[in-house]
Amino acid sequence: MAQNPSAPLPADPTLDEIRAALAPLIAASAAFDGFGDAALADAAARLGIDPDVARLAFPGGGRDMVDAWFADIDAAMEARWPAEKLATLKIRERITTLVETRIDLLAPNRESLRRALALLALPTNAPHAAKLGWRAADHMWRLAGDTATDYNHYSKRAILGAVYGSTMAVFLNDESEDLADTRAFLARRIDQVMRFESWKHRRAARSVERPSLARFVGRLRYPGR
């Protein structure tokens, strides 16, 4: 679950601790006020934090508030599904479970997510939006046990980022019971990704097994090598 907003802060909290404590409270208020001063002031009042100190925790304003909220979602997802628990599932089930967990965590604040994505869609925030999307995909793959360091490291995250982004678009407008339409859409997209990955592995295996014409000609020309 996300961080408990009623949990007391240390006597002399750091800005990082203040930011983490405020993030879910800001998200709860952002549905009405957006990620701005009003939501920040409300969250600070609820935690008994001086508003000026609270603002210091988010030097980038609304963009940093969204960043902190998404980091809170990352932490809550990991708390629900630590690596040893995920290891009991197949890789497809791990990724599906992690995305669905994020959906469940975001569901109580769906309007806040809409406002967060609208803020990140501003041209000046485009690089930060890409960074946050990559971070979410990377976190999920790492929890799922991925250790790739070659090009697969990047392709897996790019593909999952696209799946996650398109699923969020469906989620924002899903009025079905228990978000059934969103879950069905995710299942279809994951199925497409898994079929692509299977094809990629089969293609790589055939490439290894296929004799090299260049190598064969080279041996004819230089038989001693």
ZIUR-V838842 format. One record per residue. N is the residue number from 1. RES is the residue in three letters. SS is DSSP state (H for helix, E for strand, C for the rest). PSI is psi in whole degrees, -180 to 180 (NA if undefined). NEAR is the number of other ideal C-beta (glycine too) atoms within 12 Angstrom. Layout:
# ZIUR-V838842
n->(N & N)
res->(RES & RES)
ss->(SS & SS)
psi->(PSI & PSI)
near->(NEAR & NEAR)
This chain:
# ZIUR-V838842
n->(1 & 2 & 3 & 4 & 5 & 6 & 7 & 8 & 9 & 10 & 11 & 12 & 13 & 14 & 15 & 16 & 17 & 18 & 19 & 20 & 21 & 22 & 23 & 24 & 25 & 26 & 27 & 28 & 29 & 30 & 31 & 32 & 33 & 34 & 35 & 36 & 37 & 38 & 39 & 40 & 41 & 42 & 43 & 44 & 45 & 46 & 47 & 48 & 49 & 50 & 51 & 52 & 53 & 54 & 55 & 56 & 57 & 58 & 59 & 60 & 61 & 62 & 63 & 64 & 65 & 66 & 67 & 68 & 69 & 70 & 71 & 72 & 73 & 74 & 75 & 76 & 77 & 78 & 79 & 80 & 81 & 82 & 83 & 84 & 85 & 86 & 87 & 88 & 89 & 90 & 91 & 92 & 93 & 94 & 95 & 96 & 97 & 98 & 99 & 100 & 101 & 102 & 103 & 104 & 105 & 106 & 107 & 108 & 109 & 110 & 111 & 112 & 113 & 114 & 115 & 116 & 117 & 118 & 119 & 120 & 121 & 122 & 123 & 124 & 125 & 126 & 127 & 128 & 129 & 130 & 131 & 132 & 133 & 134 & 135 & 136 & 137 & 138 & 139 & 140 & 141 & 142 & 143 & 144 & 145 & 146 & 147 & 148 & 149 & 150 & 151 & 152 & 153 & 154 & 155 & 156 & 157 & 158 & 159 & 160 & 161 & 162 & 163 & 164 & 165 & 166 & 167 & 168 & 169 & 170 & 171 & 172 & 173 & 174 & 175 & 176 & 177 & 178 & 179 & 180 & 181 & 182 & 183 & 184 & 185 & 186 & 187 & 188 & 189 & 190 & 191 & 192 & 193 & 194 & 195 & 196 & 197 & 198 & 199 & 200 & 201 & 202 & 203 & 204 & 205 & 206 & 207 & 208 & 209 & 210 & 211 & 212 & 213 & 214 & 215 & 216 & 217 & 218 & 219 & 220 & 221 & 222 & 223 & 224 & 225)
res->(MET & ALA & GLN & ASN & PRO & SER & ALA & PRO & LEU & PRO & ALA & ASP & PRO & THR & LEU & ASP & GLU & ILE & ARG & ALA & ALA & LEU & ALA & PRO & LEU & ILE & ALA & ALA & SER & ALA & ALA & PHE & ASP & GLY & PHE & GLY & ASP & ALA & ALA & LEU & ALA & ASP & ALA & ALA & ALA & ARG & LEU & GLY & ILE & ASP & PRO & ASP & VAL & ALA & ARG & LEU & ALA & PHE & PRO & GLY & GLY & GLY & ARG & ASP & MET & VAL & ASP & ALA & TRP & PHE & ALA & ASP & ILE & ASP & ALA & ALA & MET & GLU & ALA & ARG & TRP & PRO & ALA & GLU & LYS & LEU & ALA & THR & LEU & LYS & ILE & ARG & GLU & ARG & ILE & THR & THR & LEU & VAL & GLU & THR & ARG & ILE & ASP & LEU & LEU & ALA & PRO & ASN & ARG & GLU & SER & LEU & ARG & ARG & ALA & LEU & ALA & LEU & LEU & ALA & LEU & PRO & THR & ASN & ALA & PRO & HIS & ALA & ALA & LYS & LEU & GLY & TRP & ARG & ALA & ALA & ASP & HIS & MET & TRP & ARG & LEU & ALA & GLY & ASP & THR & ALA & THR & ASP & TYR & ASN & HIS & TYR & SER & LYS & ARG & ALA & ILE & LEU & GLY & ALA & VAL & TYR & GLY & SER & THR & MET & ALA & VAL & PHE & LEU & ASN & ASP & GLU & SER & GLU & ASP & LEU & ALA & ASP & THR & ARG & ALA & PHE & LEU & ALA & ARG & ARG & ILE & ASP & GLN & VAL & MET & ARG & PHE & GLU & SER & TRP & LYS & HIS & ARG & ARG & ALA & ALA & ARG & SER & VAL & GLU & ARG & PRO & SER & LEU & ALA & ARG & PHE & VAL & GLY & ARG & LEU & ARG & TYR & PRO & GLY & ARG)
ss->(C & C & C & C & C & C & C & C & C & C & C & C & C & C & H & H & H & H & H & H & H & H & H & H & H & H & H & H & H & H & H & H & H & C & C & C & H & H & H & H & H & H & H & H & H & H & H & C & C & C & H & H & H & H & H & H & C & C & C & C & C & H & H & H & H & H & H & H & H & H & H & H & H & H & H & H & H & H & H & H & C & C & H & H & H & H & C & C & C & C & H & H & H & H & H & H & H & H & H & H & H & H & H & H & H & H & H & C & C & H & H & H & H & H & H & H & H & H & H & H & C & C & H & H & H & H & H & H & H & H & H & H & H & H & H & H & H & H & H & H & H & H & H & C & C & C & C & C & C & C & H & H & H & H & H & H & H & H & H & H & H & H & H & H & H & H & H & H & H & H & H & H & C & C & C & C & H & H & H & H & H & H & H & H & H & H & H & H & H & H & H & H & H & H & H & H & H & H & H & H & H & H & H & H & H & H & H & H & H & C & C & C & H & H & H & H & H & H & H & H & H & C & C & C & C)
psi->(161 & 165 & 139 & 114 & -18 & -8 & 130 & 147 & 159 & 164 & -37 & 75 & 150 & 168 & -35 & -42 & -39 & -44 & -45 & -38 & -36 & -29 & -54 & -29 & -38 & -43 & -38 & -34 & -23 & -20 & -30 & -38 & -6 & 176 & 81 & -163 & -37 & -46 & -39 & -44 & -40 & -45 & -41 & -41 & -39 & -27 & -4 & 35 & 137 & 130 & -36 & -38 & -40 & -41 & -33 & -27 & -15 & 70 & -25 & 10 & -140 & -36 & -41 & -31 & -43 & -43 & -48 & -37 & -46 & -34 & -36 & -39 & -42 & -47 & -40 & -39 & -45 & -36 & -36 & -34 & 75 & 161 & -41 & -29 & -41 & -29 & -18 & -8 & 158 & 159 & -41 & -42 & -34 & -50 & -45 & -45 & -42 & -43 & -43 & -34 & -41 & -41 & -45 & -38 & -33 & -21 & -41 & -18 & 47 & -39 & -35 & -39 & -40 & -44 & -37 & -45 & -34 & -39 & -44 & -20 & -11 & 141 & -38 & -18 & 2 & -46 & -38 & -38 & -43 & -40 & -44 & -38 & -43 & -42 & -42 & -46 & -41 & -42 & -43 & -44 & -39 & -42 & -34 & -8 & 11 & 131 & 14 & 140 & -5 & -158 & -24 & -30 & -44 & -41 & -38 & -43 & -37 & -42 & -45 & -37 & -41 & -42 & -46 & -44 & -45 & -34 & -38 & -35 & -40 & -43 & -40 & -26 & 16 & 119 & 9 & 161 & 131 & 30 & 41 & -38 & -40 & -44 & -37 & -42 & -45 & -44 & -41 & -44 & -41 & -39 & -42 & -41 & -44 & -37 & -38 & -43 & -39 & -43 & -40 & -41 & -41 & -40 & -41 & -39 & -41 & -35 & -36 & -40 & -24 & 130 & 145 & 120 & -41 & -41 & -38 & -45 & -38 & -38 & -34 & -39 & -37 & 74 & -23 & -4 & NA)
near->(19 & 35 & 29 & 17 & 26 & 13 & 16 & 13 & 28 & 12 & 7 & 9 & 23 & 15 & 21 & 18 & 22 & 31 & 36 & 35 & 34 & 45 & 42 & 36 & 39 & 51 & 42 & 30 & 31 & 36 & 23 & 17 & 23 & 27 & 44 & 25 & 22 & 20 & 39 & 41 & 25 & 28 & 38 & 32 & 18 & 22 & 32 & 19 & 30 & 17 & 23 & 14 & 24 & 35 & 27 & 22 & 33 & 35 & 15 & 20 & 26 & 33 & 29 & 32 & 46 & 43 & 34 & 41 & 46 & 43 & 28 & 34 & 42 & 32 & 26 & 29 & 35 & 27 & 19 & 22 & 34 & 20 & 23 & 11 & 20 & 28 & 16 & 14 & 19 & 15 & 25 & 25 & 22 & 30 & 40 & 34 & 29 & 43 & 43 & 31 & 36 & 39 & 32 & 25 & 33 & 37 & 23 & 18 & 33 & 27 & 23 & 37 & 31 & 24 & 30 & 39 & 28 & 20 & 32 & 32 & 21 & 19 & 10 & 14 & 25 & 15 & 14 & 26 & 27 & 19 & 20 & 33 & 31 & 26 & 24 & 37 & 36 & 25 & 32 & 38 & 34 & 27 & 33 & 35 & 24 & 28 & 12 & 17 & 9 & 11 & 12 & 19 & 19 & 18 & 20 & 32 & 29 & 21 & 29 & 43 & 31 & 24 & 36 & 42 & 28 & 23 & 36 & 35 & 21 & 27 & 33 & 27 & 17 & 23 & 13 & 14 & 10 & 14 & 26 & 17 & 21 & 33 & 26 & 21 & 29 & 35 & 24 & 19 & 30 & 34 & 18 & 19 & 33 & 25 & 16 & 20 & 24 & 16 & 14 & 19 & 15 & 14 & 14 & 16 & 12 & 12 & 12 & 11 & 10 & 13 & 12 & 12 & 10 & 11 & 13 & 13 & 12 & 13 & 14 & 12 & 11 & 10 & 9 & 7 & 8)
